[in-house]
Amino acid sequence: MIQTIIWVLVVLVILFVYLEFRFRKGKIKAEDEWQETSVEKIRDLGSTGSLEILPLIDWYTSRDDLKGECGVSYLIKTDENSILFDVGLNSENSDPSPLLHNMDHLGISIDDFDIIVISHNHQDHVGGMKWQMRKSFSLTTRQIDLGNKKAYTPIPMTYPGLDPVWTKDPAVIAKGIAVIGTIPNQLFFMGWTLEQSLAVNVEGKGIVLIVGCGHQTLPKIIDRTKDLFDEPLYGIIGGLHYPVTSGRGKIPIHQYVGTGKRPWTPITIKEVQENIDYLKKENPEFVALSGHDSCDVSIEAFRKAFPDAYKDVKVGEKIIIS
């Protein structure tokens, strides 16, 4: 018994040393890549007269017949295109998944979008751990036929019948719509993470950012956006990973596994406020923080900081910018 305990302790120490070494090395690499990467201004983006964002998967729901979960999926509609941004978690491992369940209850079908954008290869954005391990994604437990839709992914990924485009660098993917390119970060447990965000140029207003988890960090997302576009930052919606308190659901896990910090130094409300102050410099007219990876304390801090601009993110509740 004692020998078993000793061996377990030895294994844990070795694992900790490895994770700490990987974390330090990855942090240096991520910062070096950030400093060395330069992007060219996008001048041919075009614009859309209107933008509609409908959360299909997130923590909170607007109706009892819709399912909320610790994942993200948004249906984004512009004048000419419809985009499915991420595909949720499917923690139930059910078919139909919560995503397909919500789509059905909201009267949405696969035919209602022509583009898929994956923010990053984590289970709560690609449909589950199975698909994360396979570097793929799925709207439910089986990979349904998606026809000839276009797909844009932050790392090389596959999907039966599709030829996903790896958008490591910023790219215009449709009129008024671009991905801002991947920005790296090293997470203590989850390792090297490349995440991209979506930018939509709304005519007469500016750039609206749609973010998956914000592992890139909000300041870097903002800085990249300013480097890419002449248009001002009009607004931002999505996950920014501010799990300050243990609170509800899986938020306690998020406190320790996805902040880009060591697990024994979780993110603080002071750091959240510093990020809020950074965003305030851009004077956004629209701010909406996802509850899938941020606690209610952080959401309330954003609501208080942007009283006239803040919108709640709820499954089934459209956010319209026109």
N, C-alpha and C positions, 0 to 999 in steps of 0.2 A: 504494500500500500504506500509506504513512504517513498520507495523507489519510483513508483508511478507518479506520485506528486512531484518529485524532483524532476523527472523527465518532462512532465507537463510544463513546469516552470522554466526549464531550459529551452523548450520549444517556444514558449511565449516570449522569452527574452530574445531569442534569435529572430523571431518574427518582428518584434518591436524594433530591434536594431536595423533590420532590413527595411522596414517601413519608414523609419526615420531617415535612413541614408537615401532612400528613393525620393522621399519628400524634399529633402534639402537639395538634392541634385536636380529634381524636376522643377523646383521653384526658380533656381538659377537659370535653367534652360528656358523656362517660360518667359522670364523677364528679359533674357538676352534676345529671344525671338521677337518679343514685343518692341524692344528698342531698335532692333535691326530691320524691322519690317516697315517699308514705306508703301503707301498706296497712292494711286493716281486718282485725281478728282474725276468723278463721274458727271459728265456734262450733257449726256444724251439720255437721261433717265425718263423724261416725259412726266406726265402727271395724270391723276384721275380726279374727276370732279367730285366723286363721293367715295366714301369708305365705310364698309359695314363689317363689324367684327362680332361674330356669334360664338361664345364659348360653348363647346360641345362636351369637353371634359375639364373639370377643375374641382376644387374642394367644395365650394358652396353652390347650391342650386337655387333657381328661382321658383321651382314647383316641386311638389312632392312626388310626381310621377317621373322625375328625372333623377339620374344617379350621379352623385359626386364621388370623386376619388382623388387619391394623391398623385395626380398626373395632369397633363395638359394636352388639349387639342382644341384649336380654334378654326372656325370657318371664316375666311377673309374674302370679302367681295369688293371688287373695284368696278369701274365702268365696263371693263372688258374681260375681266378674269375672275376666277374663284379659286382660292388656294386652301388646301387642308394643311394647317401648320401643326405638326406633331400628331400622334395618334393615341395618346394616353398610356395607361399602365395595364389595365385589365387585371387587377389584383385578384379578382374572383376566378380568373382563368376560365371564363365562361364564354359560350357561344350561343346567342350573340353576346358580345362584350358590352360593357357599359357604354362605350362609344357608339356601337351600332344600335343599342337600345335607345340612347338619347336621340340619335339621328332619326330613328323611326318615329319617336314620339314628337319630334319637331318637324316632321314631314320632309326630311332631307334624305336624299339617296346618293349613291356613289356617282351618279351622273351630274350631281350639283357642284362638282369641282373638277378642274382640269389640270391642276398642278398640286404636287405634294412637296412640302419643305420640311425636312427634319432638322431640328435645332442642334441636337447632339445625341450621341449613342448611349443614352442611359435608359434603363428599363421603363421609367415613368413617362417616357416620350416616344418610345418605339413599340410599345404594346406588350412589354414584359421582358423578364430576364432571358428567356429562351431566344428571343429575337436579338437582344443586345449581344449575347454570346455569338450569335451567327452573323453579326454585323448586317442585320436586315431590319425589317419592321413589318408590322401586321396590324390590321384594323380589328382583328379578332383572333381566336385561337388557330385559325387556318388562314393562309394567305389567299384571299379571294382575288378573282380576276379584276384587274384595274384598267383593262383596255389599253389604250395608248397614251395614258396620262404621262406628263413629264414629272420627274422627281429630282430634287436637289438635296444633296446630303453633305455633311461636314467632313466625313471620311469616306473612303471607298466602301460602298454598300451595295447589296444586291436585292433584287425582288423578281420573282418569276414573271417573265413576259415584259419587264421594264428594263431600261438601261439608265439607271440613276446617274446624274451628273455630279461629280465631286467638285463642290464649289469651295475649294480651299481659299481662293482669292475672291475679292468682291466681284459681283457680276450682276448685270441687268438681266432679269429673267422674264419680264413682261413689261408692257408700257406702264411706267410709273412705279415699278416694283423692282427691288434689288435685294440681294443678300450682301451683307457687309463683310463677308469673308470670316474665316475662323480666327478666333483668338484663344491661345492656349492657357491652361492653368493646371497646376498639379494639386490633386486632392490627396489627403493622407491615406485613406483607405481605397478610394476608387481610382486612384492613379491619374495618368495623363489624360486630360480632357480637352477636346477641341469643340468649341461651340460657336455657332453662327446665329445671327439675328436677321430678321426681315425688316426692310425699310420700304415704306410706301409714301410717295410724294403726293399729298393732297393739294390740288390747285388752289392757290391763294392763301394757303395755310402753312404748309411745310411738311417736314418728315415725321411720320408716325412710325415708331419702332415697335415691333412685336418680338418679345424675348421669351425663350423657353425657361431657363433656370437662372440665367445671369451668372454662371460660373466664371465668365470672363471678367467680372466685376463691373459695376455700373460706370465708374469713371472711364474705364477703357472702352466700354460700349459708346459712351458719349463722345470721347475723343476720336474714335474711329469714324463715327458718324460725321463729326465736324470736318474731319480730313477728307471725307468722300464727297460731301454735298455742299453746294453754296446755299441751299435752302435752310432755313432755321429748323431747329428741333421743335415740332409742334406738340408731340405727345409720345407717351410710352405705355405699353400694356404688357403684362406677363409676369413671369417668375423672376425674382431678383435674389432669392435665397437669404432671407433675414429671419431665421428661426431662433429668436432671442430667448423665448420662454418655452417650457416643455409643453404646456397647454394640451392641445387636442391631437388625436390620431397619431400619425407617424411623424409629426413635427419633432418629437424628442430624438428620433433617429437622425433627422436632418441636422439637428444641432451639432452632431459629432462626425457625420460622414461626408458632408458636401459643401462645407463653407470655404474650403481652400485654406483652412487653418488647422493647427494641431487639435485633436479632439479634447484636450484638457484646457484649451483656451478658446472656447466658443465665441461666436460673434456677440458683441454687446450692443445695447441700445445707443451708446455713444457713437459707435461705428456706423450704425444705421443713420443717426442724425447727421454725421459727417457726409454720408452719401446723399442724404436729402439736400443738404446745403450745396453739394456739388451740382445736383440736378436743378436746384433753384436758380443757379446762375444762368440757365438757358430759358427761364421764364416759360415753362411749358403750359399749354392751355388744356392739356388732357393727360391725366395720370391714373393708371389702374393697376394695382398690385395683386398678383395672384396669391390666393390662400393656400395653394398646393405645397409651397415650400417656405412661406413666411407666416409667422405667428400673428395672432390678432393684435398684439401690442405693436408690432411693426406696421401692420395695416392701419391702425389708429394713428400712429405717428405720421404716416403719409397723408391720411385724411386731414389731419390737423394742419399739416404743412401746406397742403394745397386745397383749401376749403372750397374754392370755386371750380377747380379743375378736376377734382377727384371723382372717379367712377368705381363702383363695386364690380368685381368680376364674379358673375354668377352664370352657371350653365343655363342656357335658354334665354338669357337676357341680352338683347342686341345692344351694341354700342355703335351709334351712327355718327359719322363725321362728314359734313357736306358744306 
